[in-house]
Amino acid sequence: MAIGIVHGNTRGLKHSQLRRLQKFYQRRIPPHMIITPEVARQLTELSKEIHRQIGLLIDRKGRVEYVIVGDAHQIVLPDLKRGRVAGGRFRGLRCVHTHLRGEELTRDDLTDLALLRLDLMASIDVTASGLPGYVRSAHLMPIKPDGDAGGGGGESLRWVFLEPAHPSQLNVDFIALIESLEEEFARNRQPAYAHDERDRAILVHVTTGSLAEAQESMEELRELADSCGVVVLDTFIQRRKTLDPKFLLGKGKLEELVIRALQLGADMIIFDQDLTPAQVRSINEATDLKVIDRTQLILDIFAQRAQSREGKIQVELAQLKYLLPRLTEGDTGLSRLTGGIGGRGPGETKLEVDRRRVRARIAQLEHQIRQLRTQRDVRRARRRQYHLPIISIVGYTNAGKSTLLNTLTRAHVLAEERMFATLDPCSRRLRLPREREVIICDTVGFLRDLPPDLVNAFRATLEEIASSDLIVHLVDASSPNLDRHMESVQRTLDQLGLSHIPRLLVFNKQDKVPPDVMRNLCRLHRAIPICALDPGTLGEFLDAVERFLAAEKGQPAPQTTVEWSV
């Protein structure tokens, strides 16, 4: 039988000691037992002799998969295979290692249990004579259907400690225990999601600022996830002095995240910050879950909403620009060999081929967008021939822009109570009360910290606003983040060089705000109140538009309290 490799720190060990370590690979533990008294004694005697901790990773058939040597204080587990790790399941390996000082399971032991999803973590006390003492064990705990883990608070919410016992007195049926745990994990999440195939995610926000701002940002991320069709199971917010360069959040919080994801059956983690490629890989390796950031979530929403050819081109361009710097891991096994004397070598790797193809596709899409921009210029020139004023409705996503367009023009643009319900802009003719015709345009919604690649990709669409005679800035007056939303829209307009176009500030959803509060808001911001669903509330808004157009033509206009911002 082949003898495996001993992992860890083997320097200074004698050849005979290495051979004894390697012989553990030949041992077979009965599947229903955590460890046998014979193997426990061999572990403790050798551990006492070399004065180092020794660990075994044992699969459910009782075979020793890894033998690890540490130092006097700890062992470091090797990089484990990703096989068999799935929602509601453990890794299929249990760790049994020695403790030289007879201490309880350490925090590092419990962290490894959580992050690696081990079946069980056990330690064997090494007595002064080198014989085995107590075996101390712990396993992760499933969450109850009502949302609480049994046994009270604190550590019991994460794991359960078995009663310490001598190896000869261990009466735990390990296979029965682990199978019941996995069944409980699966049972707890099955009733709510039996017929729901949507992705289930936990949202994470790490901040160095105030928790109030983090809560606001998290609420927006929750709306984005809901708009993308993701089921949000839980949220994590951590405030740190500095962001961790590897995991973004602290290791303890990462441990809680892994346990919570296993308990709730999450298959995805969504971060509110943009992650570097290295952070995505590190978090993915530590959690065995799909990891995406805010930008990737927004791009996915846009990909779902794009209906027109133009919208699909712009979304694909933004996605490829996001993907290009994240193509970092090559596989030398997929390298292509070149022929000829002096030319034999690795050739062009699969990674380089992928990058070249992505760059070629980006160049092709940018060319198509330039053609689309030319076509838009032609359409705008035709509009100018008819001397029809152009009014563009802009605003934060979910402010009610499509609803207002539908009410004004009796159009049938999709309008839903979710972010980015409509992506492709559309234009309609509108006849004002004084028999004047205008073209009114609905645009894509803005968002806080809109990804730069997305802004650049949609520049051809957003430049449609540049030919407007008037910008109607529509604001959701019922939003608690009204001021932040207004600032985000203003910032985006400035980035596009559109700050010179006159704007009319309109507060929507007045039916959701107390009348006295609405009056004060409109007086403070010099805005016009409307309810986009109620045509009877649009009179003042339409009058203000007509007054502006009359003033632009040099015609006398009635006195108004509305101030036009430029």
C-alpha positions as CSV (number, residue, x, y, z in Angstrom):
1,M,0.0,0.0,0.0
2,A,1.2,3.5,-0.9
3,I,2.2,5.7,2.1
4,G,1.0,9.3,1.9
5,I,2.9,12.5,2.6
6,V,3.1,14.0,6.1
7,H,2.0,17.7,6.0
8,G,3.2,20.5,8.1
9,N,6.5,21.1,10.0
10,T,8.5,17.9,9.8
11,R,12.0,19.5,10.1
12,G,14.1,18.0,12.9
13,L,12.2,14.7,13.0
14,K,14.1,11.4,12.9
15,H,13.5,9.0,10.0
16,S,11.9,6.5,12.4
17,Q,9.5,9.2,13.6
18,L,8.5,10.1,10.0
19,R,7.9,6.4,9.2
20,R,5.6,6.1,12.3
21,L,3.7,9.2,11.1
22,Q,3.3,7.8,7.6
23,K,1.9,4.5,9.0
24,F,-1.2,6.4,10.2
25,Y,-2.3,6.4,6.5
26,Q,-2.6,2.6,6.8
27,R,-4.9,2.8,9.8
28,R,-8.6,2.3,9.5
29,I,-11.1,3.8,12.0
30,P,-14.5,2.2,12.2
31,P,-16.9,4.7,10.6
32,H,-19.1,4.9,13.6
33,M,-16.2,5.8,15.9
34,I,-14.6,9.3,16.3
35,I,-11.2,7.6,17.1
36,T,-10.1,4.2,18.4
37,P,-8.2,3.8,21.7
38,E,-5.3,2.2,19.9
39,V,-4.9,5.1,17.3
40,A,-5.4,7.6,20.1
41,R,-2.6,6.1,22.1
42,Q,-0.2,6.0,19.1
43,L,-1.0,9.7,18.4
44,T,-0.4,10.8,22.0
45,E,2.8,8.8,22.5
46,L,4.4,10.1,19.3
47,S,3.2,13.7,20.1
48,K,4.8,13.5,23.5
49,E,8.0,12.2,22.0
50,I,8.4,15.0,19.4
51,H,6.7,17.6,21.6
52,R,4.5,18.7,18.8
53,Q,0.8,18.5,18.0
54,I,-0.2,15.8,15.5
55,G,-3.5,15.8,13.6
56,L,-5.4,13.4,11.4
57,L,-8.1,14.2,8.9
58,I,-10.3,11.2,8.6
59,D,-13.1,10.6,6.0
60,R,-16.5,9.0,6.8
61,K,-15.2,5.6,5.7
62,G,-12.6,5.7,8.4
63,R,-9.6,6.3,6.1
64,V,-6.9,8.8,7.1
65,E,-6.7,11.4,4.3
66,Y,-4.1,13.7,5.8
67,V,-1.5,13.5,8.6
68,I,-0.4,16.9,9.9
69,V,2.5,17.9,12.2
70,G,2.3,21.3,13.9
71,D,4.2,22.9,16.7
72,A,3.6,22.8,20.5
73,H,0.6,25.1,20.3
74,Q,-1.3,24.4,17.0
75,I,-1.5,22.5,13.7
76,V,-2.1,24.2,10.4
77,L,-4.5,22.4,8.2
78,P,-3.5,21.9,4.5
79,D,-5.4,23.3,1.5
80,L,-8.3,20.8,1.3
81,K,-10.0,19.8,-1.8
82,R,-13.2,21.5,-2.7
83,G,-15.1,18.3,-3.4
84,R,-18.3,17.4,-1.6
85,V,-18.9,20.9,-0.2
86,A,-22.5,21.9,-1.0
87,G,-25.4,23.7,0.6
88,G,-26.5,21.9,3.7
89,R,-23.5,19.4,3.7
90,F,-20.2,19.2,5.5
91,R,-16.9,18.4,4.0
92,G,-16.9,14.8,4.9
93,L,-13.7,15.0,7.0
94,R,-13.2,15.1,10.8
95,C,-10.1,16.5,12.4
96,V,-8.6,14.6,15.4
97,H,-5.4,16.2,16.9
98,T,-3.4,16.2,20.1
99,H,-3.2,18.9,22.8
100,L,0.0,18.9,24.8
101,R,-1.3,21.0,27.7
102,G,-4.7,19.4,28.2
103,E,-6.5,22.6,27.1
104,E,-10.0,23.0,25.8
105,L,-10.6,23.3,22.0
106,T,-9.0,26.6,21.1
107,R,-10.5,29.5,19.1
108,D,-8.4,28.4,16.1
109,D,-9.8,24.9,16.3
110,L,-13.4,26.2,16.2
111,T,-12.5,28.7,13.4
112,D,-11.2,25.8,11.3
113,L,-14.3,23.8,12.1
114,A,-16.4,26.6,10.8
115,L,-14.4,27.9,7.8
116,L,-13.6,24.4,6.5
117,R,-17.0,23.0,7.2
118,L,-15.5,20.0,9.0
119,D,-17.7,17.2,10.2
120,L,-16.2,17.4,13.7
121,M,-13.2,18.9,15.5
122,A,-11.7,16.8,18.3
123,S,-8.7,17.1,20.5
124,I,-7.0,14.4,22.6
125,D,-5.2,15.5,25.8
126,V,-1.6,14.2,26.1
127,T,-0.9,13.2,29.7
128,A,2.5,13.4,31.4
129,S,3.2,9.7,30.7
130,G,2.2,10.2,27.0
131,L,-1.1,8.3,27.3
132,P,-4.3,9.7,26.0
133,G,-6.5,11.7,28.3
134,Y,-9.9,13.2,27.6
135,V,-11.2,13.6,24.0
136,R,-13.0,17.0,23.6
137,S,-15.2,17.3,20.5
138,A,-17.4,20.0,18.9
139,H,-19.6,20.2,15.8
140,L,-21.6,22.9,14.0
141,M,-25.2,23.3,15.0
142,P,-28.2,23.7,12.6
143,I,-30.6,26.6,13.1
144,K,-34.2,25.9,14.1
145,P,-37.1,26.7,11.7
146,D,-38.1,29.6,14.0
147,G,-34.7,31.3,13.4
148,D,-33.1,30.4,16.7
149,A,-30.5,27.8,17.4
150,G,-31.2,25.7,20.4
151,G,-29.5,25.9,23.7
152,G,-29.4,29.6,24.5
153,G,-27.1,32.4,23.3
154,G,-23.4,33.0,22.8
155,E,-21.2,30.1,21.6
156,S,-24.1,27.6,21.5
157,L,-25.6,29.5,18.5
158,R,-22.6,28.3,16.5
159,W,-21.4,24.9,17.7
160,V,-22.1,22.2,20.2
161,F,-19.5,20.7,22.5
162,L,-19.8,16.9,23.3
163,E,-19.1,15.6,26.8
164,P,-15.4,15.0,27.3
165,A,-14.6,11.3,27.5
166,H,-11.7,8.9,27.5
167,P,-11.1,7.3,24.0
168,S,-12.2,3.9,25.4
169,Q,-15.4,5.5,26.7
170,L,-16.6,7.4,23.6
171,N,-20.1,6.2,23.0
172,V,-21.0,8.6,20.2
173,D,-22.2,7.0,16.9
174,F,-20.4,9.4,14.6
175,I,-22.1,8.4,11.3
176,A,-25.6,8.7,12.9
177,L,-24.7,12.1,14.4
178,I,-23.3,13.6,11.2
179,E,-26.2,12.3,9.0
180,S,-28.8,13.6,11.5
181,L,-27.0,17.0,11.4
182,E,-27.1,17.2,7.6
183,E,-30.7,16.1,7.5
184,E,-31.5,18.9,10.1
185,F,-29.7,21.5,8.0
186,A,-31.6,20.4,4.9
187,R,-35.0,20.2,6.7
188,N,-34.7,23.6,8.3
189,R,-34.4,25.4,4.9
190,Q,-36.6,23.1,2.8
191,P,-40.2,24.4,3.8
192,A,-39.5,28.0,2.7
193,Y,-37.6,27.2,-0.4
194,A,-38.9,23.9,-1.7
195,H,-40.3,25.4,-4.9
196,D,-38.1,28.5,-5.1
197,E,-35.1,28.2,-7.4
198,R,-33.9,31.7,-6.9
199,D,-30.4,32.4,-5.5
200,R,-30.3,32.8,-1.8
201,A,-27.8,35.4,-0.5
202,I,-26.3,37.0,2.6
203,L,-25.5,40.7,2.2
204,V,-22.3,42.1,3.7
205,H,-21.2,45.7,4.2
206,V,-17.9,46.6,5.8
207,T,-17.3,50.3,6.7
208,T,-14.8,52.6,8.3
209,G,-17.5,55.3,8.7
210,S,-20.7,55.7,10.5
211,L,-23.1,52.8,11.0
212,A,-26.1,55.0,10.0
213,E,-24.6,55.4,6.5
214,A,-23.9,51.7,6.3
215,Q,-27.5,50.9,7.2
216,E,-28.7,53.2,4.4
217,S,-26.3,51.7,1.9
218,M,-27.4,48.2,3.0
219,E,-31.0,49.0,2.5
220,E,-30.2,50.0,-1.1
221,L,-28.2,46.8,-1.6
222,R,-31.2,44.9,-0.4
223,E,-33.4,46.6,-3.0
224,L,-30.9,45.9,-5.7
225,A,-30.8,42.2,-4.7
226,D,-34.6,42.1,-4.7
227,S,-34.7,43.7,-8.1
228,C,-32.3,41.0,-9.3
229,G,-34.5,38.2,-8.1
230,V,-32.3,37.2,-5.2
231,V,-33.7,36.0,-1.9
232,V,-32.0,37.9,1.0
233,L,-31.6,35.6,4.0
234,D,-29.5,37.8,6.3
235,T,-27.4,40.9,6.5
236,F,-24.0,41.5,8.1
237,I,-22.5,45.0,8.9
238,Q,-19.1,45.4,10.4
239,R,-17.3,48.6,11.4
240,R,-13.5,48.5,11.3
241,K,-10.7,51.0,11.7
242,T,-9.2,49.7,8.5
243,L,-10.5,47.3,5.8
244,D,-8.8,43.9,5.7
245,P,-6.8,43.8,2.5
246,K,-7.4,40.0,2.1
247,F,-11.0,39.4,3.2
248,L,-12.3,43.0,3.6
249,L,-14.0,42.0,6.9
250,G,-12.4,40.5,10.0
251,K,-11.7,36.7,10.3
252,G,-14.1,36.4,13.2
253,K,-16.9,38.0,11.2
254,L,-16.0,35.8,8.3
255,E,-16.3,32.8,10.5
256,E,-19.8,33.9,11.6
257,L,-20.7,34.5,8.0
258,V,-19.7,30.9,7.0
259,I,-21.7,29.4,9.9
260,R,-24.8,31.5,9.2
261,A,-24.6,30.7,5.4
262,L,-24.5,27.0,6.3
263,Q,-27.4,27.3,8.8
264,L,-29.6,29.3,6.4
265,G,-28.7,27.5,3.2
266,A,-27.2,30.5,1.4
267,D,-25.4,29.9,-1.9
268,M,-24.1,33.4,-2.4
269,I,-22.5,36.4,-0.6
270,I,-23.1,39.9,-2.0
271,F,-20.7,42.6,-0.8
272,D,-21.8,46.3,-0.9
273,Q,-18.2,47.3,-1.8
274,D,-16.3,46.6,-5.0
275,L,-13.9,43.8,-4.4
276,T,-10.5,43.2,-6.0
277,P,-10.0,40.0,-7.9
278,A,-7.7,38.8,-5.1
279,Q,-10.3,39.5,-2.4
280,V,-12.9,37.6,-4.4
281,R,-10.6,34.5,-4.6
282,S,-9.7,34.7,-0.9
283,I,-13.3,34.9,0.3
284,N,-14.4,32.3,-2.1
285,E,-11.7,29.9,-1.0
286,A,-12.6,30.5,2.7
287,T,-16.4,30.2,2.3
288,D,-16.9,27.9,-0.7
289,L,-19.7,30.2,-1.7
290,K,-20.2,32.3,-4.8
291,V,-19.0,35.9,-4.1
292,I,-20.1,39.0,-6.0
293,D,-19.8,42.7,-5.3
294,R,-22.1,45.6,-5.8
295,T,-21.0,46.4,-9.4
296,Q,-21.5,42.8,-10.5
297,L,-25.0,42.8,-9.0
298,I,-25.9,46.0,-10.9
299,L,-24.5,44.7,-14.1
300,D,-26.6,41.5,-13.7
301,I,-29.7,43.6,-13.2
302,F,-29.0,45.6,-16.3
303,A,-28.4,42.4,-18.3
304,Q,-31.8,41.1,-17.2
305,R,-33.6,44.4,-18.1
306,A,-32.0,45.2,-21.5
307,Q,-34.5,44.5,-24.2
308,S,-33.3,46.5,-27.2
309,R,-30.2,45.7,-29.3
310,E,-28.6,49.0,-28.1
311,G,-29.2,48.2,-24.5
312,K,-27.8,44.7,-24.8
313,I,-24.6,46.0,-26.5
314,Q,-24.0,48.6,-23.8
315,V,-24.5,46.1,-21.0
316,E,-22.2,43.5,-22.6
317,L,-19.5,46.2,-23.0
318,A,-19.8,47.1,-19.3
319,Q,-19.6,43.5,-18.3
320,L,-16.5,42.8,-20.4
321,K,-14.7,45.8,-19.1
322,Y,-15.5,44.6,-15.6
323,L,-14.3,41.1,-16.4
324,L,-11.1,41.9,-18.2
325,P,-8.9,42.9,-15.1
326,R,-10.4,39.8,-13.3
327,L,-9.0,37.3,-15.8
328,T,-5.9,36.6,-13.6
329,E,-5.7,32.8,-13.2
330,G,-4.1,30.9,-16.0
331,D,-4.0,27.1,-16.4
332,T,-0.7,25.9,-17.8
333,G,-2.3,22.6,-18.6
334,L,-4.2,24.3,-21.3
335,S,-1.2,26.0,-22.8
336,R,-0.6,25.6,-26.5
337,L,2.8,24.2,-27.7
338,T,4.5,25.8,-30.7
339,G,6.3,23.8,-33.3
340,G,9.7,24.1,-34.9
341,I,13.3,24.1,-33.6
342,G,13.8,26.7,-30.9
343,G,10.0,27.3,-30.8
344,R,9.0,24.5,-28.4
345,G,7.6,26.0,-25.2
346,P,4.5,26.9,-23.4
347,G,3.2,29.1,-26.3
348,E,0.1,31.2,-25.7
349,T,-1.7,30.3,-22.5
350,K,-5.5,29.9,-22.2
351,L,-5.5,33.1,-20.0
352,E,-3.8,35.1,-22.8
353,V,-6.2,33.8,-25.4
354,D,-9.2,34.8,-23.2
355,R,-7.8,38.3,-22.6
356,R,-7.2,38.8,-26.3
357,R,-10.7,37.6,-27.2
358,V,-12.2,39.9,-24.6
359,R,-10.2,42.9,-25.9
360,A,-11.3,42.2,-29.4
361,R,-14.9,41.9,-28.4
362,I,-14.6,45.2,-26.5
363,A,-13.2,47.0,-29.5
364,Q,-16.0,45.6,-31.7
365,L,-18.7,46.7,-29.2
366,E,-17.2,50.2,-28.9
367,H,-17.3,50.5,-32.7
368,Q,-21.0,49.5,-32.7
369,I,-21.7,52.1,-29.9
370,R,-20.0,54.8,-32.1
371,Q,-22.4,53.8,-34.9
372,L,-25.3,54.0,-32.5
373,R,-24.2,57.5,-31.4
374,T,-24.1,58.6,-35.1
375,Q,-27.6,57.2,-35.6
376,R,-28.9,59.1,-32.5
377,D,-27.4,62.3,-33.9
378,V,-29.3,61.8,-37.1
379,R,-32.5,61.2,-35.2
380,R,-31.9,64.3,-33.1
381,A,-31.3,66.4,-36.3
382,R,-34.7,65.2,-37.7
383,R,-36.4,66.2,-34.5
384,R,-34.9,69.7,-34.6
385,Q,-36.4,70.1,-38.1
386,Y,-39.8,70.0,-36.5
387,H,-38.8,72.5,-33.8
388,L,-40.3,70.4,-31.1
389,P,-38.9,71.1,-27.6
390,I,-37.3,68.1,-25.9
391,I,-37.9,67.4,-22.2
392,S,-36.0,64.6,-20.4
393,I,-37.1,63.0,-17.2
394,V,-34.1,62.1,-15.0
395,G,-33.9,60.9,-11.5
396,Y,-32.8,58.2,-9.0
397,T,-33.9,54.7,-9.9
398,N,-37.4,53.8,-8.7
399,A,-38.3,57.5,-8.5
400,G,-41.3,57.0,-10.8
401,K,-40.0,58.2,-14.2
402,S,-41.7,55.6,-16.3
403,T,-45.0,56.0,-14.3
404,L,-44.9,59.7,-15.1
405,L,-44.3,59.1,-18.8
406,N,-47.2,56.6,-18.9
407,T,-49.6,59.0,-17.2
408,L,-48.7,62.0,-19.4
409,T,-48.7,60.2,-22.8
410,R,-50.8,57.1,-22.1
411,A,-47.8,55.0,-23.0
412,H,-47.4,51.4,-21.8
413,V,-43.8,51.5,-20.6
414,L,-43.1,48.9,-17.9
415,A,-43.3,50.5,-14.5
416,E,-42.8,48.5,-11.4
417,E,-41.9,49.2,-7.7
418,R,-38.3,48.0,-8.1
419,M,-35.0,49.4,-9.1
420,F,-34.1,49.6,-12.8
421,A,-37.5,48.2,-13.8
422,T,-37.0,49.8,-17.2
423,L,-33.6,50.2,-18.8
424,D,-34.1,51.1,-22.4
425,P,-35.0,54.8,-22.8
426,C,-38.1,55.8,-24.8
427,S,-39.5,59.0,-26.2
428,R,-43.2,60.1,-26.7
429,R,-45.0,63.1,-28.0
430,L,-46.9,65.1,-25.4
431,R,-49.5,67.8,-26.1
432,L,-49.5,70.4,-23.4
433,P,-52.8,72.0,-22.2
434,R,-52.2,75.1,-24.4
435,E,-52.0,73.0,-27.5
436,R,-48.3,72.9,-27.7
437,E,-46.4,69.7,-28.6
438,V,-43.2,68.5,-27.0
439,I,-41.1,65.3,-27.0
440,I,-40.7,63.9,-23.5
441,C,-38.0,61.2,-22.9
442,D,-37.7,58.7,-20.2
443,T,-34.1,57.8,-19.3
444,V,-32.3,55.1,-17.3
445,G,-32.3,55.6,-13.6
446,F,-29.3,56.9,-11.7
447,L,-27.8,55.3,-8.7
448,R,-25.3,56.2,-5.9
449,D,-21.8,55.4,-7.0
450,L,-22.9,54.1,-10.4
451,P,-20.1,52.0,-11.8
452,P,-17.8,54.1,-14.1
453,D,-17.8,51.3,-16.7
454,L,-21.6,51.4,-16.8
455,V,-21.7,55.2,-17.1
456,N,-19.2,55.0,-20.0
457,A,-21.1,52.2,-21.7
458,F,-24.4,54.1,-21.5
459,R,-22.9,57.4,-22.4
460,A,-24.4,57.1,-25.9
461,T,-27.9,56.7,-24.3
462,L,-27.3,59.4,-21.6
463,E,-26.1,61.9,-24.2
464,E,-29.6,61.9,-25.5
465,I,-30.2,64.2,-22.5
466,A,-27.7,66.7,-24.0
467,S,-30.2,67.8,-26.7
468,S,-32.9,68.5,-24.1
469,D,-34.4,72.0,-23.7
470,L,-35.4,71.1,-20.1
471,I,-34.5,68.4,-17.6
472,V,-37.2,67.3,-15.2
473,H,-35.4,66.0,-12.1
474,L,-37.9,63.7,-10.5
475,V,-37.4,62.8,-6.9
476,D,-39.1,60.3,-4.6
477,A,-40.2,62.5,-1.8
478,S,-41.1,59.6,0.4
479,S,-37.5,58.3,0.5
480,P,-35.6,58.8,3.8
481,N,-32.5,59.3,1.7
482,L,-34.0,62.1,-0.5
483,D,-31.0,64.5,-0.1
484,R,-28.5,61.7,-1.0
485,H,-30.5,60.7,-4.0
486,M,-30.6,64.3,-5.3
487,E,-26.8,64.6,-4.8
488,S,-26.2,61.4,-6.7
489,V,-28.3,62.6,-9.7
490,Q,-26.5,66.0,-9.7
491,R,-23.1,64.3,-9.6
492,T,-24.0,62.1,-12.5
493,L,-25.3,65.0,-14.6
494,D,-22.0,66.9,-13.8
495,Q,-20.0,63.9,-15.0
496,L,-21.9,63.9,-18.3
497,G,-21.3,67.6,-18.7
498,L,-25.1,68.4,-18.6
499,S,-25.1,70.8,-15.7
500,H,-25.8,73.7,-18.0
501,I,-29.3,72.6,-19.0
502,P,-32.1,74.1,-17.1
503,R,-33.8,71.8,-14.6
504,L,-37.2,71.6,-13.0
505,L,-37.2,69.9,-9.6
506,V,-40.4,67.8,-9.1
507,F,-41.2,65.8,-6.0
508,N,-43.1,62.6,-6.7
509,K,-45.3,60.3,-4.4
510,Q,-46.9,63.2,-2.5
511,D,-49.6,60.7,-1.5
512,K,-47.1,58.9,0.7
513,V,-46.0,62.1,2.5
514,P,-48.0,64.1,5.1
515,P,-49.3,67.3,3.4
516,D,-47.5,69.7,5.8
517,V,-44.2,67.8,5.4
518,M,-44.6,67.9,1.6
519,R,-45.3,71.7,1.6
520,N,-42.2,72.3,3.7
521,L,-40.0,70.1,1.5
522,C,-41.2,71.9,-1.7
523,R,-40.7,75.3,-0.1
524,L,-37.2,74.3,1.1
525,H,-36.1,72.9,-2.3
526,R,-38.3,75.1,-4.5
527,A,-39.9,72.0,-6.1
528,I,-43.3,71.1,-7.5
529,P,-45.3,68.2,-5.8
530,I,-47.0,65.6,-7.9
531,C,-48.3,62.0,-7.7
532,A,-47.3,60.4,-11.0
533,L,-50.2,57.9,-10.7
534,D,-52.8,60.7,-10.4
535,P,-53.3,62.9,-13.5
536,G,-55.2,65.4,-11.3
537,T,-51.9,66.4,-9.5
538,L,-50.0,67.3,-12.7
539,G,-51.6,70.6,-13.5
540,E,-49.0,72.8,-11.7
541,F,-46.2,70.7,-13.2
542,L,-47.5,71.1,-16.8
543,D,-48.1,74.9,-16.2
544,A,-44.5,75.2,-15.1
545,V,-43.3,73.5,-18.2
546,E,-45.3,75.7,-20.4
547,R,-44.1,78.8,-18.6
548,F,-40.5,77.8,-19.2
549,L,-41.1,77.1,-22.9
550,A,-42.8,80.4,-23.3
551,A,-39.9,82.2,-21.6
552,E,-37.5,80.4,-23.9
553,K,-39.4,81.7,-27.0
554,G,-39.3,85.2,-25.6
555,Q,-43.1,85.2,-25.0
556,P,-44.6,86.8,-21.9
557,A,-45.0,84.3,-19.1
558,P,-47.2,84.6,-16.0
559,Q,-45.5,85.2,-12.7
560,T,-44.3,82.0,-11.0
561,T,-42.6,81.0,-7.8
562,V,-40.7,78.2,-9.5
563,E,-37.0,78.8,-9.8
564,W,-35.1,77.3,-12.7
565,S,-31.7,75.9,-11.8
566,V,-28.8,76.1,-14.3
